[in-house]
Amino acid sequence: MTHAVRGLGLVVSLVLASTLYAIPTAAQEKAASIPPSTAAYVYIQIQGPEGSVYGFRASSSGHLSTIPGSPFKLAGEIIGSTPTKFFTLGEDLIHSYGITSDGAIESQLSQIPFFDYSGHACGPPDSVQNGAVLDHTGKYIYVLLECAGEDLSAEYQSFLINSDGAFSYDGDTSLPASWRDDGYAPDLPSILGNESFAYAEVDDGHLSGLNGFRRTSAGTLELMQFTESDPTFGACDGQVDVRGPNASPVGNYVVLQIYPCDSSPAYLGSYAVASNGNISSTNTLSNMPTSSIVSRSTFSPSGDLFVAYGNGIEIYKFNGAAPLTLWQTALNGGSIDQIAWDGSSHMYALSRYYNELYVFTVTSTSVTETSSISIGSPYGMVVVSK
């Protein structure tokens, strides 16, 4: 098919997972005197997009301890971080904050009013803000804005992040009028690890499809024409609902959730991305896995694992354009809202329903729950490797 250019305000409890205690040996006492190295910093926002942000150090073993000075009160919803800067999105401003060497979030570095720039036909109060995403390099933020009411325009704005944390407006791209008139609702883009292309779900209220983006040399996302070659579904061809594109951080691949004839469960299809942005799959109805729990998904940093989650967690071996292979499951039946990874083989799973953060250690042979914390009203999570 061809497409148009188209992370205690009030913490109820904070409890580290139970640990077995025993009389330490001399060797254990010596080892205990050596502080564990920090693998990552984990930030959890509570009670919504204006809530306090709790910070934790994740040790090399995957156990969590509170960052001094936590919680941090920031402006807006947490959207991403580099090792030295933290970013949030407010009602009409993007904010940057400094991060100390021990993970504490410092005072604001800069802010920019995104409604002051071209590329958005309507401003407050007619605008619906759909969020922002930080690219893999930590140098660009992309903001999705929509107009409510009669004007159904939607814009993807691009902002460069300078070395001092200040922002520079870098341009925009918009959905064409025909898409606006049909009432399509776009989503944030998922960006390939090489930053060349990105794909986003767009829903017309009946079937979902994709927007495709090319990133210019200046860093701006611009909508592009591209083709999508799907697996064959017999009588359902032409009625394929495609959702949740997830671009690989390594190589030129994207995984889609495919619902033939708008029915469940979802097929998980692997697609190769060509040099011009076209995507195609050689998967078939007989070799694609299906998932009854997937609502969201993510890749491990190395790109060798693909994780589907929602009502539990499914971990797949990612095989490039070849079909995914189910490898491990975890928290079956548990409601999971967000998963993030660090660079030390730890997977973090956040549940708003259970007010819980689970930490898993993932090796080449196993997935083990290392620790967990209970935290009231978690809203979003950002993980940044040390």
Buried (B, 14 or more C-beta within 10 A) or exposed (E): EEBBBBBBBEBEEBEBBEEEEEEEEEEEEEEEEEEBEBBBBBBBBBBEBBBBBBBBBBBBBBBBEBBEEBBBEBBBBBBBBBBBBBBBBBBBBBBBBBBEEEBBBEEBBBBBEBBEBEBBBBBEEEBBBBBBBBBBEBBBBBBBBBBEEEEBBBBBBBBBBEEEBEBEBBBBBBBEEEBBEEEBBBBBBBBBBBBBBBBBBBBEEEBBBBBBBBBEEEBBBBBBBBBBBBBEBEEBEEBBBBBBBBBBBBBBBBBBBBBBEEEEEBBBBBBBBBEEBBBBBBBEBEEBBEBEBBBBBBBBBEBBBBBBBBBBBBBBBBEBBBBBEBBBEBBEEBBBBBBBBBBBBBBBBBBBEBBBBBBBBBEEEEBEBBBBBBBBBBBBBBBBBB
